Every structure is written in structure tokens, then in C-alpha cells.
Amino acid sequence: MDSLKKTLSERKKERADLQTLLDALYKEYGSAQFEYALHNTTPLASIAAQDFEAWKSLRTKRQDDADTILAIKTAQSRQNELKVFSGEVDKLLREQQQAYEKARNIFILEFFNTYRHDSLACITPILSAVEPLDTAIAQQEQEMRLLEQQKTEANFLKKITLSTQLITAKGKLNSLQKKRDTQVIASGDEVITDTVISEVRGDGFSGKLEEVYTDLAAIVNKQDEIAARKETLIAEQQKISETLTECGVDSTPQKRITVLTTAIKTSDEAIGMAEQQQGIVSADVFYTAEGAKIEAAPADIPESFKPYLDSIAEYRVKLHKNQLNITYIENEIAAAAESRKIEALQKAIIGYKDGIQQYEQLIAAAEQDIVQSEENKAALEQKNAELLPQFSGE
């Protein structure tokens, strides 16, 4: 019995494996038929028009979803690259801005120092703004000259005191000069315009000022180039955002990819089912479920379909034989079970018969006891009938 059950389990596993292989064949055969119909104008009688259209629709949707995922991933990858590029450009812009401010300040100071005595209209406001500081600087310089003269004429101990005073005065002078430069830059930034520079420069500044101006112009040009790159990056980022929107991304790209991946999986399952069903429908035209050839089947079929049909017939035969074997073993197991049941019932009948004999003996004994009890009862009633008159006074 255990051996039969083990064999039955093995046969059922074989059947499951054979069915899996046959289902795969059905799917491949159905796919081959749809592909044939897709690339040939000659219609196949085994393919229903609505099934073919449904299959094409599923394939188109799957391809659209796959293309959308690719577009999202490509856009996402480019978006990440642009973030890196944009960060690098922003860093360059900050560096260029710092370089520009430094070069601009140098140019304004050099321009002012070059033309401060030429009565240029643009210089006048600057001179007015720094006049108080120029006065203070002149006074401080005069004070330093006096201290230096005193130091020259003073004795050793006095020189130490004057040296300390000179250091303090020099620090004050430096502070005033820095304030003056800051004021020159602030005032010059407003009045030294591109128009003024163009008018004053002519064919070129003289001396160091031209070199300073060339450095400043180079930095400005570089800033313009970097700013143009930044605008290009922003435009591309905007285009990528529009692409992601067109792809249905409304929160995060990965969320949309997950939705599309699920949709593709569903489409794949539907396509596989459609192809498998088509394979079964077509195979049923040529072979019975048991793998026997149907004589009325059409003989004119594409040569590429024959290997599929031959393999399907072979697996149908194997499955049929396997099922017969399974049925045979199941019948053997069922028959063995019935044999065990018969044996059990036969044993039960013997037990029942033994029981009946015992009960018959018990019944006979009980009937005898009843007869004896009836006799005893009659005798007792007779005695009571005799005793009753003796104590009742009758």
C-alpha cells in the first residue's frame, strides 16, 4: 500500500512536470502564430480576429509602459547629472563673483588714482565723498612726520615712547586709508559706468590701468560664459521636468516606475495567457486531447508550426498515458482499501454473531428467571391471602 502511494505521488509529479512543459509549448506555439499573423498578410484560420487584436493591444501597452520606464530612468539619471553640474557651476559662479569683486575694486582704485587730477566729471563725486578722509589722512601723515622728527632728535628713553606713538599713529593711518579706499570703491561703483569707461579708455588705458582693466574684462567674460551654462542647465532641467510630467510622474519617479512595473507584469501575464490559449485552440484542430491525429485537420500549415504540433502531440500522449497510469494506481489503492474494509466487516460480523449467541443465552436465562419469579410471586400472594383474615378481624 505504501509502495502504491509512493508510486502515485511520483506519477502525479511527472504529470505536473509534463503539464508545465506542455503549457510552455502552447505559449510558444501561440506566440509563433501571433507573430506570423503580425508579419504576414495571409490570415490564419486558427486565429480569431478579436484575439489577435487583443494580443496586439496588450503588446503595445506593454511596450509603451516599458518605454515610459526607460524614459523616466534616463531622465532621472540625467537629472542627477545636472544636479552635480549645476552645483559645480554655482561654485564657479561664486568663485568668479569673488574674483570679479576683487578685480573691480582694484580697477576702481586704479582708475581713481590715475584720473583724480584730470578733472573728469566722474571723479568729482568721488573726491567729494572722500574729502573728509583725505583731510584726516593728511593730518595723520603730518602727525607721523612730526613724531618721526621728534624721534630723530630725542634721547634713547624718549625714542622708545615715540616709537610706540608712531606704531599707534601708523595703525590709525592704515585704518583711515582703508576707509578711504572703501569709500572710493563705493562711490566709484556708482559713477564709473561702462559708458564712462568706454569714453575715457578710447583705444586703451595707459600703464597699469589697462592691465587691470583687461583682467577685469576677462573675469566678466568668464562670468557671462558660466551664467550662459547655468541658463542652459536650467533649461534642460525644465525640459526633464516636463518629460517626467508627461511620463505621469506626480510625486517621485520610483513610485511611477513601481506602478508601471506592476502594469507590465499584469500585461505579461495576460499576453502569456492569450498565447497559451491560442496554442491550445490551434492544437485542438490537429490532435485530440489524447494526442491522436485528427484526420480532418488541414494539411496546409506553415512549416514552422509543425515542430510545435509534433511536440504537443507527443506530450499529450505522455499525459494521457500518465493519467491512465494514475487512474490505474488510484483504482488499485481504492480496491485495496475496499479489501481492508471487507476484512474488517467480516471480522465485525463474526463478532456480532458471537454477541447474538451470548444475548440469546442471556435471554433464555432471563425468561427462566421470569417463570421462577412468577411462581414465587403467586406463592407469596397465596400466603398473604391466608394471613389477611387472621389479623384483620374478619
Solvent accessible surface area in square Angstrom, and as a share of the most:
residue,aa,sasa,rsa
1,M,77,0.35
2,D,117,0.61
3,S,83,0.54
4,L,53,0.27
5,K,104,0.44
6,K,134,0.57
7,T,38,0.22
8,L,24,0.12
9,S,70,0.45
10,E,77,0.34
11,R,63,0.23
12,K,99,0.42
13,K,135,0.57
14,E,78,0.35
15,R,73,0.27
16,A,58,0.45
17,D,66,0.34
18,L,30,0.15
19,Q,65,0.29
20,T,91,0.53
21,L,90,0.45
22,L,5,0.02
23,D,40,0.21
24,A,47,0.36
25,L,25,0.13
26,Y,11,0.04
27,K,86,0.37
28,E,91,0.41
29,Y,2,0.01
30,G,0,0.00
31,S,30,0.19
32,A,25,0.20
33,Q,1,0.00
34,F,1,0.00
35,E,50,0.22
36,Y,61,0.23
37,A,19,0.15
38,L,70,0.35
39,H,135,0.60
40,N,61,0.31
41,T,142,0.82
42,T,84,0.49
43,P,117,0.74
44,L,27,0.13
45,A,117,0.91
46,S,31,0.20
47,I,22,0.11
48,A,38,0.29
49,A,77,0.60
50,Q,129,0.57
51,D,67,0.35
52,F,30,0.13
53,E,94,0.42
54,A,53,0.41
55,W,0,0.00
56,K,61,0.26
57,S,72,0.46
58,L,45,0.22
59,R,88,0.32
60,T,79,0.46
61,K,99,0.42
62,R,80,0.29
63,Q,99,0.44
64,D,77,0.40
65,D,17,0.09
66,A,28,0.22
67,D,71,0.37
68,T,30,0.17
69,I,21,0.11
70,L,118,0.59
71,A,36,0.28
72,I,0,0.00
73,K,106,0.45
74,T,82,0.48
75,A,8,0.06
76,Q,55,0.25
77,S,59,0.38
78,R,80,0.29
79,Q,40,0.18
80,N,80,0.41
81,E,75,0.34
82,L,0,0.00
83,K,125,0.53
84,V,90,0.51
85,F,81,0.34
86,S,14,0.09
87,G,38,0.37
88,E,90,0.40
89,V,1,0.00
90,D,45,0.23
91,K,113,0.48
92,L,60,0.30
93,L,48,0.24
94,R,142,0.52
95,E,75,0.34
96,Q,34,0.15
97,Q,75,0.33
98,Q,126,0.56
99,A,35,0.27
100,Y,54,0.20
101,E,66,0.30
102,K,140,0.59
103,A,11,0.08
104,R,55,0.20
105,N,42,0.21
106,I,77,0.39
107,F,3,0.01
108,I,5,0.03
109,L,39,0.19
110,E,42,0.19
111,F,0,0.00
112,F,1,0.00
113,N,79,0.40
114,T,52,0.30
115,Y,32,0.12
116,R,59,0.22
117,H,150,0.67
118,D,82,0.42
119,S,106,0.68
120,L,44,0.22
121,A,91,0.71
122,C,13,0.08
123,I,1,0.01
124,T,78,0.45
125,P,59,0.37
126,I,0,0.00
127,L,58,0.29
128,S,70,0.45
129,A,39,0.30
130,V,0,0.00
131,E,110,0.49
132,P,92,0.58
133,L,36,0.18
134,D,35,0.18
135,T,68,0.39
136,A,31,0.24
137,I,15,0.08
138,A,54,0.42
139,Q,118,0.52
140,Q,9,0.04
141,E,62,0.28
142,Q,84,0.38
143,E,81,0.36
144,M,24,0.10
145,R,132,0.48
146,L,85,0.42
147,L,19,0.09
148,E,85,0.38
149,Q,106,0.47
150,Q,88,0.39
151,K,67,0.29
152,T,109,0.63
153,E,132,0.59
154,A,22,0.17
155,N,104,0.53
156,F,150,0.63
157,L,135,0.67
158,K,101,0.43
159,K,76,0.32
160,I,97,0.49
161,T,66,0.38
162,L,4,0.02
163,S,33,0.22
164,T,82,0.48
165,Q,80,0.36
166,L,23,0.12
167,I,129,0.66
168,T,95,0.55
169,A,6,0.04
170,K,116,0.49
171,G,41,0.39
172,K,115,0.49
173,L,19,0.09
174,N,65,0.33
175,S,52,0.34
176,L,24,0.12
177,Q,67,0.30
178,K,146,0.62
179,K,118,0.50
180,R,33,0.12
181,D,48,0.25
182,T,88,0.51
183,Q,63,0.28
184,V,0,0.00
185,I,31,0.15
186,A,53,0.41
187,S,16,0.10
188,G,0,0.00
189,D,76,0.40
190,E,139,0.62
191,V,39,0.22
192,I,16,0.08
193,T,63,0.36
194,D,122,0.63
195,T,86,0.50
196,V,31,0.18
197,I,19,0.10
198,S,78,0.50
199,E,131,0.59
200,V,40,0.23
201,R,69,0.25
202,G,53,0.51
203,D,158,0.82
204,G,32,0.31
205,F,14,0.06
206,S,82,0.53
207,G,67,0.64
208,K,128,0.54
209,L,3,0.01
210,E,44,0.20
211,E,113,0.51
212,V,13,0.07
213,Y,51,0.19
214,T,73,0.42
215,D,77,0.40
216,L,16,0.08
217,A,33,0.26
218,A,58,0.45
219,I,33,0.17
220,V,53,0.31
221,N,87,0.45
222,K,90,0.38
223,Q,31,0.14
224,D,85,0.44
225,E,98,0.44
226,I,1,0.00
227,A,41,0.32
228,A,54,0.42
229,R,124,0.45
230,K,41,0.17
231,E,117,0.53
232,T,86,0.50
233,L,18,0.09
234,I,92,0.46
235,A,63,0.49
236,E,50,0.22
237,Q,49,0.22
238,Q,104,0.46
239,K,140,0.59
240,I,14,0.07
241,S,48,0.31
242,E,87,0.39
243,T,44,0.26
244,L,15,0.07
245,T,96,0.56
246,E,147,0.66
247,C,17,0.10
248,G,36,0.35
249,V,20,0.12
250,D,134,0.70
251,S,68,0.44
252,T,74,0.43
253,P,25,0.16
254,Q,106,0.47
255,K,124,0.53
256,R,70,0.26
257,I,11,0.06
258,T,74,0.43
259,V,79,0.45
260,L,6,0.03
261,T,71,0.41
262,T,81,0.47
263,A,26,0.20
264,I,21,0.11
265,K,131,0.56
266,T,82,0.48
267,S,5,0.03
268,D,56,0.29
269,E,96,0.43
270,A,34,0.26
271,I,16,0.08
272,G,10,0.09
273,M,139,0.62
274,A,30,0.23
275,E,8,0.04
276,Q,56,0.25
277,Q,101,0.45
278,Q,7,0.03
279,G,0,0.00
280,I,47,0.24
281,V,67,0.39
282,S,1,0.01
283,A,0,0.00
284,D,70,0.36
285,V,59,0.34
286,F,14,0.06
287,Y,27,0.10
288,T,47,0.27
289,A,80,0.62
290,E,79,0.35
291,G,9,0.09
292,A,55,0.43
293,K,126,0.53
294,I,52,0.27
295,E,157,0.70
296,A,97,0.75
297,A,18,0.14
298,P,71,0.45
299,A,97,0.75
300,D,138,0.71
301,I,35,0.18
302,P,29,0.18
303,E,124,0.56
304,S,70,0.45
305,F,8,0.03
306,K,77,0.33
307,P,85,0.53
308,Y,58,0.22
309,L,7,0.03
310,D,85,0.44
311,S,36,0.23
312,I,0,0.00
313,A,11,0.09
314,E,91,0.41
315,Y,45,0.17
316,R,10,0.04
317,V,53,0.31
318,K,87,0.37
319,L,13,0.06
320,H,67,0.30
321,K,129,0.55
322,N,12,0.06
323,Q,64,0.29
324,L,100,0.50
325,N,52,0.26
326,I,5,0.03
327,T,57,0.33
328,Y,133,0.50
329,I,7,0.03
330,E,68,0.31
331,N,89,0.45
332,E,70,0.31
333,I,24,0.12
334,A,54,0.42
335,A,56,0.43
336,A,31,0.24
337,A,40,0.31
338,E,97,0.43
339,S,57,0.36
340,R,117,0.43
341,K,117,0.50
342,I,93,0.47
343,E,100,0.45
344,A,58,0.45
345,L,94,0.47
346,Q,102,0.45
347,K,148,0.63
348,A,32,0.25
349,I,84,0.43
350,I,107,0.55
351,G,40,0.39
352,Y,144,0.55
353,K,129,0.55
354,D,74,0.38
355,G,18,0.18
356,I,98,0.50
357,Q,105,0.47
358,Q,113,0.50
359,Y,144,0.55
360,E,103,0.46
361,Q,111,0.49
362,L,110,0.55
363,I,97,0.49
364,A,59,0.45
365,A,54,0.42
366,A,47,0.37
367,E,98,0.44
368,Q,112,0.50
369,D,88,0.46
370,I,102,0.52
371,V,77,0.44
372,Q,88,0.39
373,S,66,0.42
374,E,101,0.45
375,E,99,0.45
376,N,74,0.38
377,K,115,0.49
378,A,59,0.46
379,A,51,0.40
380,L,110,0.55
381,E,97,0.43
382,Q,105,0.47
383,K,121,0.51
384,N,96,0.49
385,A,61,0.47
386,E,98,0.44
387,L,92,0.46
388,L,92,0.46
389,P,64,0.40
390,Q,141,0.63
391,F,153,0.64
392,S,50,0.32
393,G,74,0.71
394,E,168,0.75
